[in-house]
């Protein structure tokens, strides 16, 4: 079992808002950065004038300025300079170039926070020439404040800095700190890629409804609420998934017949293989990052 915390830290300051006075930079201003900024401002965790984001395109910077009232810059270094938390919200293919721009230029009291899939901490530490690094694996539901973020830190990240990072991630949904980086790789395959599995199953259920004769919009409404309600029920009940499944499976009933067909088709095995394949892909990407850096 992972040696993970529940997100609480014994040495955390008791401030009502740990981000008071904090400056945050987003190096790269794509969808994830926009979601994080929206969450921070929606929860009134930090004023807009203490957030800065960098992006090479004028139109993208103007959009962020108009929507959020934040500061923007074309320069990645200019955005990072003076920020307490420097979020690397860039595409993996530009990581090496961005690290060269920032290498050795972050001060000792700054923390670099990477949300880049497949970028190991050791690559970030060496590429940035900076020891205080956080690695986070968020997922797409973060865009609506329902994300799952799994994260770890280097020993050089102080407790106060951890609490700041935690506050940002909580604006996106739930967060879980883990002691070992390997669990972030595992989370990439389980929670990071997880929405893909759920969306595919939902799509298949909707198509099945259409096949039976439902109009697609009605099938979508039924499936969306069924999935949403099932998640809420599972969360509130605290019961094992098998127990919940048994509650709705009567002998010789419709659920029993459906489960028989899914088991016959190897649904569990396919899902397990899919998750493990995603995990192996994470390892390959991490290896490429190490090779590219070397």
N, C-alpha and C positions, 0 to 999 in steps of 0.2 A: 504493500500500500504506500502511496506517496506520503512523504513527510510534509504535509501541507498545513497551513494555518487557516483559520476561518476568516482571515482578513483583518483581525484585530491584533494590535501590538501593545504589549504591556508598557512599553516606554513611550507610547504615543502621547503627545501633548493634548491637554484637555480643552483646546480651543474649539469654539463652536464651529468655526470655519478654518481649517488648516491652510487654506489657500489665501487667506488675508495677507495682502502685501506681496503676493507671489507674482512673478512675471513668467509668462508661458510663451514659448515660440514653437511654431509648427513649420518645420523644414519640409516643404512639400505641402500643397493645399488641395489635395484631391478629395474624394468622397469621404474617406475616413476622417481626415482632418476637419472637414466641414461638420461631420456628425459630432465630433468631440467638442468643437467650438459651440455648436448649437446646444449640446447638453450642459456645458459649463454655464452658458448665459441663461438658459432656461431655468436652471437651478440656482441662479444668482450667486454662484460660487466665486466669481471674479468679474470685475468690470471690463467692458470691451477694450478700454484703452490700455489694459495690461496684457493684451494678447496681440501677437504679431505672427503673420504667416508669410512665407515666401513662395513665389511661383514665377516661372519665366514669362508667362503670358499676361499682357496688360488686361485683357478682358476678364480673366479669371480673378485677378487681384481686385479689379473694380467690382465684380460681383460680390466678393467677400466683404469689401468695404461697405457697399450699399446694404447688404443684407444684415450684417452684424455690427457695423461701426468699428471694426477692429483696424489695427495698423497692418500694412502689408509692405513687402519689399521684393524687389527682383533678386536681391543678393541673399543667398543662404547664410553666409557669415554675418551679414548685417542683421538678419532676423535673429540669429542665435546669440549674438553679442548682448550681454546684460540680462539674459533670461535665466531664471532659476531652473526651469525644466525645459529641455530642448527635445521636443518630440520629432523623431525621424519618421515622417508619414509620406514616404516616397516609394516609388516602384523599385522592386529588387534590381532591375537592370541599370539603374543609375546610382546604386549605393556606393560603388567604388569611387565614382567621380565626386559624389557629395562628401565622402569621407576624406578624400584628398583636399577638398576645399576647407574642411573643418579641422583637419589633423593638427594637433598641438595647439589649437586656438581656443579651446574651452578652458575656463578657469577651474580651479580646484573646488569651488563651491557650486558648480553647475552639475546637473545630472542629464545624461543623454538617455532618452527613452525611445526604444525602437519598437515599431509595430510591423516590422518587415518579416514576412514569412520566410523561414529557411535561412535567416542570417544569425549565426551563432554568436554568443556573447564574446568569445575569444576574438572573432573577426572584428567585431565592433570596437572592442578595447584597443586592439592593435591598430586598426584602421584610423581611429580617431585620436590615438595616443592619449587616451583618457580612461582612468580606471573606474569612474563612477557611472555604471551603465545598468539600465533596466531593460529587460526584454519582455514584451507583452504579445500575447496572441489573443486578439479580440475576434469578434465575428460580426456578420452583417446585421443581425438584429440590434446592434448597438446604434444603428441609424434611427431607431425609434425608441431608444432608451431601454431596450430589453436584451442587451447583449450579455455575453459571457466572456470575461477576460481572465486569462490565466497568465500569471507573471512571476518573474524571478529577478533577483538583483545580484550584483557583485557585492563582496563584503565592504567595498568602499562607499556604498550608499548608506548614509546615516539614517537613523530612525525617523528623524523629522522629515527627511526627504522622502522616505518610504510613505509616510502618512500623506504627504502632498500628492504623490503619484496615485495612491489609493483613492484619494478624494476625486481625482480626475476620472479614474476608471469607474467609480461608483456613479458618476453622472451618465455613464453609458449603459448601466444595468448592474449585474452582479459581477464580483471579482473574486479571484482566489489566488493567494500568494503560495507558491511552492518553493521548497528549498533547493531542489535540484532541477537543472535546466532540461534534463531529459523529459520531464513531465510537460514542459512547454511544447516540445516536439510532439508528444503524444496528444496534447490538447489541440494541436494544429490539425491532426487527423480526426479527432472526435468532435470538438466544439467548433473549431475554425472552419472545417469542411462540413460539419454536421448539418447546417441549414440546407446544403445541397441534397443530402439524403432525404430530409424531411420534405423539401419541395418536390422531389421526384416522386415520392410516395403519394403526396397530395395530388400531383398531376395525374398519376395512375388511377387514384380513386375517383377523381373528377371524370376522367375518360370512361371509367367503368360505369359511372352514373349516366353519362351521355349514351353509352352503349345500351343501357337498359331502357332509355327513352326520355330521361330528364332533359330539359333545355340546359345548355351549358351554364348559364348564369345561376340557375337554381342549384345545379350540382355543385358549383363553386361555393355558393352560400352554405349549403349543407355541410360540405367537407371542411370549410374554414372554421365553422362553429364547432363541429365535432372534434377537430384537432385541438382547437383552443380550449374547449370545455374539458377534454380529456386531460390536457396538461394541468389545468387548474385543479381538477379533481385529484389527480395523482399527487400534486404538490401539497394540497390541503390534507389529504388522507394520511400521508406518511406511511402507507402500506407498500409492500414489495410489489413490483410490477406483475409478477406471476399471480399474486393474490388478487390484484385488481382485475386481471384478465379472467380469472376463475369466477369472479363475482358476476360476470356477464355471459358466462358460458354454461348453458344448460345442457344436460345430457340429450343427445340427439337433436339439438336445436340448430339454429342458423349459425351462431357463432362457432359451434363445434365443427360444423361442416366447413366453414370458411377457414378456420385454423388448420384443419386437416389438409386442405388444398395448399395453404401457404407453407406448411411444414413439408408436404410432399414436393413442393417446388423449390425447397431449400432456401427460403427467405432468410433464415438466421445465418446460414453459411455464407450466402451472398453478401449480406451486410457486414459480417465479420471480415470477409476477404476484402471488401471495399475499404473499410477503415484501415486495415493493415496495409493495403496497397498505398493509401494516402500517407500513412506513416513512413513507409519505405521511401516514398517520393520526397518527403521532408528531409530524410537523411541524405538523399542524393543531392538535393538543392543545397543543404548545408555543406556537403563535401565540395561542391562547385564553388561556393563562396570562399571556402578555405583555400582552394586551389587558385582562384582568381586573385585572392589577396596576396598569396605567396608569390 
